[in-house]
């Protein structure tokens, strides 16, 4: 496989991310899970989601820059994510980020956390949904911990604001920012751009 050839076709990647959203929406409809989306106006959801993504990304970047094992334990995943970002065009990366934000939040916050919150304490629902989110993103123990942490932040924001749109925007904007920085500034992550 050449450096310019995506590891997975863009059509397959888009279909996979879109499929996650369809699965989440189907579960919401099939199980009658109430989706909370009236806590913020449309404008507020976009503003707070955008700000949340920048702050969250800043915190994670700071953690990876601190001396210690975190950056070393993420080295292989960052190389892999850089290749992923480099192999797709910007329109595909933007579409994947949007689909991931919408689809994964429909599934993990809307369907899973929503269903669990009907049967468990809300805090436990957030924790379990976040652990599942981390497991689905498992590339290493460190990556799992970071993904679970992001899930906890998004799950808490959803519970606190009653706005699924907020966490969709937050997640999608976070992914776009992460892919942009990883593709444009790989040296920030200790990744060779060759």
N, C-alpha and C positions, 0 to 999 in steps of 0.2 A: 504494500500500500504506500503510495507516494505521500509526501508531506502535504500536498495540496488537496488530497482526496479525503473527504470526511469518512470517519470510521463507520458511521451509520448515515444512510442517505437522509437528506433534509426532510424528505416526505415522510420517512419512517419516524424520525425524531418528532416532527410536528404531529403526526398521527398518534404517537405514544402519549405526548403531553395532552393533546386534545381528548384522548381516551380516558385519561385520569379524571378530567372534568366531567365527562359523560358518566363515568362510574359514580362520582360524587353526587351529581345531580340525580341520577337514577336511584341511589340509596336514599337521598333526601325525600324524593317523591314516593318511593316504594314503602318506606317506613314512616312517612308522615312526620319527618323531623322538622321542627320549626327553625327557620333560618332567621337569625337576628340581623336586620339591616336597616333599622329605623333610628339608630342612635345618633347618627351624624348626617348632616346634609351632604350632598354630592361633592360640593366644593371642599368642605371640611375633610371629608374622607380622602380626597386627593392630596390636599395640603399636608395633613397629618401623616398619611401613608408615605408621601415623598420624604418628609422630614424624618420619619421613623426609619426609613430605609437608609438614609445617609448616616444617622446616628448609629444604627446597628452595625453598618459596614465599618464605620470609624472605630467602634469598639473592637470588632473582630480583627481589623487591621492592626490596631494597637497591641492586641494580645499576640498576634503572630510576629510582631516586631520586637517584643520583649525578649531578652536573653533567656534561654532555657530550651526545653525540649519541644515546645509547641511547634515552632517553625520546622525543626528537623523532622518531627513525626508527620508533618503535612507535606513534606517535600515531594513525595511521589504523587500525591493527589493534586498538588498545584501544577506539576508538570503535565499530568493527564488533563486537567481542566484547561491549561493553556493550549494544549494541542486541540482540544475540543473547540475552544473559542476561536482559534486561528483557522480551523478547517471550514468554518461556516461563514457565509456572508453576513454583513450587518443586518439586513432585513430579516434573515432567518433567525439570527440571535435575538433580535427584538421580538419577533413572533414567538419564539420559544420561551422568552422571559414572560411575556404576557400570558401565554397559555399555561405556564407553570404557576404563575401567580393566581390565576383564576381557577385552574383545575385542581391544584394541590390544596388550595384553601377551601374549595367546595368539598373536597374529600375529607381532609384532615380536620379543619375547623367546623365547617358546616355539617357534614354527615357524621364523622366519627365523634368529634368532641360534642356536637349537638345531641347525638344519640346517647352517649355516655352521661351527659349532664342530666338527662331525663331519668337515669337509673342510679347515678352515683352523686356524691358530693361534687360540686363544680370544680374545686381544686384538684380532686382526683381525676376528673374527666380531662382537665388540661394536661396533667402529668402523663396519663396513659396515652392520649392522642399525640403528645409531643414525643414520647418514647417510640411510638409507632412511626412517626415522621422521621425521627433519627435513624431507625432501623432501615427504612426504605432508602435513606441516603447514605447507608453504611459503606464507606470506602476504607476506613480504618477506625480504630477506637477513638482517636482524636477527632476525626471528622464526624463520627457518630455523636460525640459529646457536643461539638459545636452545632450540629444540625438539631440536636435535641434542645439545646439552649435557645436556638432561634425559634423552634417550635413553642417553647415555653413563653417566649416574648410575644409571639403572634397569638398564641392561645389566650394569654392574659389580656392582650389588647382587645381581642374579640369579645371576651367576657366583660371587660370593663366598659366598652363603648357600644356594644350591641350593633356593631357594623362589620358585616362580612366584607363589604366593599373596601373598608379601610385596610384589612389584612391582605386582601387581594392586591391592592395598589402597593402596599408595603413590600410584599413578597416579590411582585413583578419588578418593581423599581430596584429592589435590592439585587435581584438576579442580573438586571441590566447593568447596574453599576459594577457589580463584581466581574462580570464578563468583559465589560469595557476596560476596566483597570488591568485585568489579567492579560488581555490581548494587547493593550496599548503600552502598558508599563510592566512587562514581565520581570524586569530587574528588581522591582519593589519586593517581589516574592522569592528572589533568588533563582528565578527560572531563566535558563538560557533561551534566547528567542530564535536560535538557529534551527 
